């Protein structure tokens, strides 16, 4: 029972920079869905949209569009039919987290203003611009140097222990 409660909390709450305005809601759902699929795929399972949506607390139709996009961009795989669903393999697990983020939000995370001000730039920086520049660099390095498989492994050994 404790395992189910911890798993439920992981996918319903926002960890890993989510919830602090770093990623869009769409990107948060995409990341949580990929981690959910990776967790299920460890046991050789394919998982359907409904189960993923329930597991991560996402609206099913919205998530279906996100999963289609991720599948088209080869971040996850899918099989149609009665025994179909979404899954990841070793190739997908080797992708950096940045692949998910950039597929959904583009690369504006690494260049945009921390306050979301459209007129903020290198030439006309807002008060947080230069301080946030280092943070953006750290986020860039984290996302490019951590694979989906590494992150999933860390989740399984820390938060999802049975």
Residue frames relative to the residue before (quaternion, step in Angstrom):
aa qw qx qy qz dx dy dz
X 1.0000 0.0000 0.0000 0.0000 0.00 0.00 0.00
X 0.6267 0.5459 -0.3349 0.4440 3.59 0.99 -0.82
X 0.6248 0.5475 -0.3342 0.4452 3.60 1.03 -0.82
X 0.6680 0.4940 -0.3064 0.4647 3.60 0.88 -0.90
X 0.6424 0.5190 -0.3296 0.4574 3.59 0.96 -0.82
X 0.6699 0.4904 -0.3090 0.4639 3.61 0.88 -0.89
X 0.6459 0.5134 -0.3226 0.4638 3.57 0.96 -0.86
X 0.6354 0.5354 -0.3170 0.4573 3.57 0.95 -0.88
X 0.6717 0.4942 -0.2969 0.4653 3.59 0.89 -0.91
X 0.6240 0.5602 -0.3482 0.4189 3.58 0.96 -0.82
X 0.7746 0.3743 -0.2029 0.4677 3.54 0.75 -0.99
X 0.6611 0.4912 -0.3218 0.4669 3.62 1.15 -0.30
X 0.7239 0.3843 -0.2398 0.5203 3.58 1.06 -0.64
X 0.4596 -0.6793 0.5012 0.2760 3.54 -1.26 0.29
X 0.0163 -0.7592 0.6499 -0.0307 3.49 -0.78 1.14
X 0.8023 0.3727 -0.1949 0.4236 3.55 -1.27 -0.53
X 0.7747 -0.3889 0.1561 0.4735 3.55 0.60 1.26
X 0.5319 0.6192 -0.4274 0.3885 3.61 1.19 -0.24
X 0.7576 0.3774 -0.2802 0.4529 3.53 -1.10 0.65
X 0.6853 0.4295 -0.3099 0.4999 3.59 1.19 -0.08
X 0.6463 -0.5721 0.3076 0.4005 3.56 1.19 0.49
X 0.4614 0.6887 -0.4532 0.3277 3.59 1.20 0.23
X 0.7894 0.2034 -0.0949 0.5714 3.59 0.92 -0.94
X 0.5338 -0.5887 0.4923 0.3552 3.55 -1.22 0.50
X 0.6502 -0.4988 0.3905 0.4195 3.58 -1.25 0.34
X 0.6246 0.5402 -0.3335 0.4548 3.59 1.00 -0.80
X 0.6692 0.4912 -0.2921 0.4750 3.57 0.95 -0.89
X 0.6119 0.5407 -0.3479 0.4607 3.60 1.01 -0.75
X 0.6678 0.4869 -0.3018 0.4754 3.58 0.89 -0.93
X 0.6373 0.5324 -0.3279 0.4504 3.59 0.97 -0.83
X 0.6782 0.4842 -0.2976 0.4658 3.57 0.86 -0.93
X 0.6718 0.4899 -0.3054 0.4642 3.58 0.85 -0.92
X 0.6362 0.5237 -0.3292 0.4611 3.60 1.03 -0.75
X 0.6529 0.5042 -0.3205 0.4656 3.60 0.90 -0.87
X 0.6673 0.4844 -0.3143 0.4704 3.62 0.92 -0.81
X 0.6221 0.5326 -0.3332 0.4672 3.59 1.04 -0.76
X 0.6616 0.4979 -0.2929 0.4781 3.58 0.93 -0.95
X 0.6506 0.5162 -0.3164 0.4584 3.60 0.92 -0.88
X 0.6368 0.5259 -0.3254 0.4605 3.57 0.99 -0.81
X 0.6823 0.4721 -0.2778 0.4842 3.60 0.93 -0.91
X 0.6611 0.5349 -0.3092 0.4256 3.60 0.97 -0.83
X 0.5226 0.6344 -0.4170 0.3880 3.60 1.18 -0.40
X 0.7236 0.3848 -0.2212 0.5286 3.55 1.11 -0.67
X 0.5943 -0.6140 0.3426 0.3904 3.57 1.24 0.37
X 0.4918 0.6780 -0.4187 0.3511 3.58 1.21 0.31
X 0.2536 -0.6673 0.6681 0.2098 3.47 -1.37 0.47
X 0.1788 -0.8077 0.5580 0.0656 3.54 -1.00 0.75
X 0.3976 -0.7411 0.5013 0.2034 3.55 -0.99 0.92
X 0.7043 -0.4734 0.3351 0.4095 3.53 -1.32 0.37
X 0.6535 0.5340 -0.3230 0.4284 3.58 0.88 -0.93
X 0.6757 0.4882 -0.2960 0.4663 3.59 0.88 -0.91
X 0.6424 0.5118 -0.3236 0.4697 3.57 0.98 -0.82
X 0.6567 0.5224 -0.3089 0.4477 3.58 0.88 -0.97
X 0.6656 0.4806 -0.3002 0.4857 3.59 0.95 -0.85
X 0.6758 0.5307 -0.2870 0.4234 3.57 0.98 -0.89
X 0.7865 0.2966 -0.1638 0.5164 3.58 1.03 -0.70
X 0.4765 -0.7027 0.4237 0.3155 3.58 1.27 0.02
X 0.4521 0.6732 -0.4516 0.3722 3.55 0.98 0.89
X 0.5297 -0.5855 0.4860 0.3749 3.60 -1.13 0.50
X 0.5272 -0.6955 0.3952 0.2865 3.58 -0.72 1.09
X 0.6884 0.4680 -0.3251 0.4488 3.68 0.75 -0.86
X 0.6300 0.5289 -0.3217 0.4689 3.58 1.05 -0.79
X 0.6734 0.4935 -0.2888 0.4687 3.56 0.92 -0.94
X 0.6020 0.5699 -0.3630 0.4255 3.61 1.00 -0.74
X 0.6581 0.4954 -0.3090 0.4754 3.60 0.97 -0.83
X 0.6356 0.5205 -0.3301 0.4648 3.59 1.00 -0.80
X 0.6802 0.4937 -0.2933 0.4556 3.59 0.87 -0.94
X 0.5994 0.5439 -0.3527 0.4695 3.60 1.08 -0.68
X 0.6637 0.5051 -0.2942 0.4667 3.55 0.93 -0.94
X 0.6655 0.4954 -0.3035 0.4685 3.60 0.91 -0.89
X 0.6468 0.5118 -0.3130 0.4709 3.57 1.05 -0.75
X 0.6377 0.5244 -0.3165 0.4671 3.59 0.98 -0.86
X 0.7264 0.4133 -0.2307 0.4983 3.57 1.05 -0.78
X 0.4739 -0.7332 0.3813 0.3041 3.58 1.39 0.30
X 0.3747 0.7073 -0.5050 0.3230 3.57 1.09 0.70
X 0.7435 0.0904 -0.0769 0.6582 3.55 1.27 -0.58
X 0.3451 -0.7129 0.5643 0.2329 3.55 -1.30 0.23
X 0.1063 -0.7915 0.5974 0.0728 3.55 -1.21 0.46
X 0.1531 -0.7414 0.6474 0.0880 3.49 -1.30 0.58
X 0.3269 -0.7463 0.5470 0.1922 3.57 -0.86 0.96
X 0.6241 0.5716 -0.4090 0.3413 3.52 -1.30 0.31
X 0.7484 -0.4369 0.2699 0.4198 3.55 -1.34 0.11
X 0.7508 0.3038 -0.1996 0.5515 3.60 1.13 -0.52
X 0.4127 0.7334 -0.4374 0.3169 3.53 1.26 0.49
X 0.1927 0.7640 -0.6074 0.1014 3.48 -1.36 -0.28
X 0.5881 -0.5614 0.4511 0.3681 3.50 -1.35 -0.19
X 0.0689 0.7796 -0.6194 0.0612 3.54 -1.15 0.70
X 0.2542 -0.7202 0.6116 0.2068 3.54 -1.35 0.08
X 0.2062 -0.7537 0.6076 0.1423 3.53 -1.20 0.53
X 0.7743 -0.3508 0.2358 0.4709 3.59 -1.28 -0.10
X 0.6132 0.5537 -0.3453 0.4451 3.58 1.06 -0.74
X 0.6780 0.4765 -0.2839 0.4824 3.59 0.94 -0.89
X 0.6598 0.5226 -0.3130 0.4400 3.58 0.95 -0.85
X 0.6484 0.5245 -0.3125 0.4549 3.59 1.19 -0.48
X 0.5269 0.6361 -0.4175 0.3787 3.60 1.23 -0.17
X 0.4675 -0.6599 0.4972 0.3144 3.59 -1.04 0.67
X 0.6363 -0.5305 0.3987 0.3934 3.58 -1.19 0.53
X 0.5710 0.6132 -0.3706 0.4007 3.57 1.12 -0.65
X 0.5687 0.6032 -0.3832 0.4072 3.61 1.11 -0.58
X 0.6566 0.4948 -0.3039 0.4813 3.57 0.98 -0.86
X 0.6817 0.5083 -0.2885 0.4401 3.55 0.78 -1.08
X 0.7082 0.4620 -0.2660 0.4628 3.58 0.82 -0.98
X 0.6091 0.5497 -0.3518 0.4506 3.60 1.13 -0.60
X 0.7488 0.3849 -0.2027 0.5000 3.58 1.04 -0.74
X 0.8243 0.2462 -0.0925 0.5014 3.59 0.72 -1.08
X 0.4620 -0.6524 0.4733 0.3701 3.59 1.20 -0.19
X 0.6198 -0.5631 0.3897 0.3833 3.58 -1.18 -0.37
X 0.3323 0.7732 -0.4871 0.2333 3.59 1.21 0.31
X 0.5117 0.6455 -0.4094 0.3923 3.58 1.23 -0.41
X 0.7177 0.4524 -0.2431 0.4704 3.57 1.04 -0.77
X 0.7806 0.3307 -0.1690 0.5028 3.59 1.20 -0.33
X 0.5993 0.6274 -0.3460 0.3570 3.58 1.16 -0.58
X 0.6132 -0.5512 0.4344 0.3625 3.51 -1.36 0.30
X 0.5301 -0.6405 0.4602 0.3113 3.58 -1.02 0.83
X 0.7218 0.4116 -0.2299 0.5068 3.57 1.11 -0.66
X 0.4773 -0.6897 0.4230 0.3430 3.58 1.29 -0.10
X 0.3877 0.7306 -0.4766 0.2978 3.56 1.21 0.42
X 0.4133 -0.7499 0.4556 0.2434 3.60 -0.62 1.06
X 0.7051 0.4638 -0.2749 0.4606 3.60 1.09 -0.53
X 0.4920 0.6498 -0.4383 0.3790 3.63 1.24 -0.03
X 0.1524 0.7726 -0.6020 0.1319 3.57 -0.93 0.94
X 0.7060 -0.4115 0.3409 0.4647 3.54 -1.31 -0.06
X 0.6876 0.4823 -0.2746 0.4682 3.57 1.04 -0.80
X 0.7850 0.1279 -0.0531 0.6039 3.60 1.09 -0.76
X 0.0194 -0.8557 0.5171 -0.0046 3.59 0.42 1.19
X 0.4455 -0.6380 0.5512 0.3010 3.54 -1.21 0.61
X 0.7163 -0.4634 0.2870 0.4357 3.66 -1.18 0.21
X 0.7304 0.4121 -0.2486 0.4846 3.63 1.11 -0.54
X 0.4022 0.7765 -0.4366 0.2111 3.57 1.27 -0.33
X 0.7541 0.4076 -0.2396 0.4558 3.59 0.59 -1.08
X 0.6247 0.5162 -0.3441 0.4742 3.59 1.08 -0.60
X 0.6992 0.4759 -0.2750 0.4572 3.56 0.94 -0.87
X 0.5065 0.6635 -0.4107 0.3668 3.58 1.23 -0.43
X 0.6670 0.4875 -0.2963 0.4792 3.60 0.94 -0.86
X 0.6335 0.5247 -0.3254 0.4663 3.58 1.03 -0.78
X 0.6340 0.5218 -0.3259 0.4686 3.58 0.98 -0.84
X 0.6375 0.5251 -0.3202 0.4641 3.57 1.02 -0.78
X 0.6494 0.5078 -0.3106 0.4733 3.57 0.99 -0.82
X 0.6423 0.5107 -0.3174 0.4754 3.58 0.99 -0.85
X 0.6212 0.5422 -0.3311 0.4587 3.59 0.98 -0.87
X 0.6876 0.4795 -0.2826 0.4662 3.58 0.83 -0.99
X 0.6352 0.5320 -0.3261 0.4552 3.59 0.94 -0.85
X 0.7248 0.4517 -0.2541 0.4539 3.58 0.77 -1.03
X 0.7043 0.4496 -0.2715 0.4776 3.60 1.05 -0.66
X 0.7450 0.4032 -0.2201 0.4836 3.60 1.13 -0.51
X 0.6652 0.4196 -0.3104 0.5340 3.59 1.26 0.19
X 0.2733 -0.7736 0.5498 0.1567 3.57 -0.71 1.06
X 0.6588 -0.4777 0.3968 0.4246 3.53 -1.32 0.30
X 0.6601 0.5222 -0.3004 0.4486 3.58 0.96 -0.86
X 0.6466 0.5056 -0.3223 0.4716 3.59 0.96 -0.81
X 0.6675 0.4963 -0.3031 0.4649 3.55 0.89 -0.93
X 0.6512 0.5117 -0.3091 0.4675 3.57 0.95 -0.87
X 0.6392 0.5221 -0.3214 0.4642 3.59 0.99 -0.80
X 0.6535 0.5024 -0.3089 0.4745 3.56 0.97 -0.84
X 0.6205 0.5293 -0.3415 0.4670 3.61 1.00 -0.77
X 0.6945 0.4945 -0.2842 0.4386 3.55 0.84 -0.98
X 0.7244 0.4271 -0.2629 0.4729 3.60 1.01 -0.67
X 0.7450 0.3880 -0.2385 0.4874 3.59 1.13 -0.44
X 0.8258 0.2618 -0.1234 0.4840 3.59 0.53 -1.13
X 0.7763 0.3671 -0.1834 0.4785 3.59 1.02 -0.68
X 0.2569 0.7745 -0.5366 0.2149 3.57 1.11 0.57
X 0.4361 -0.6888 0.5034 0.2864 3.60 -0.93 0.84
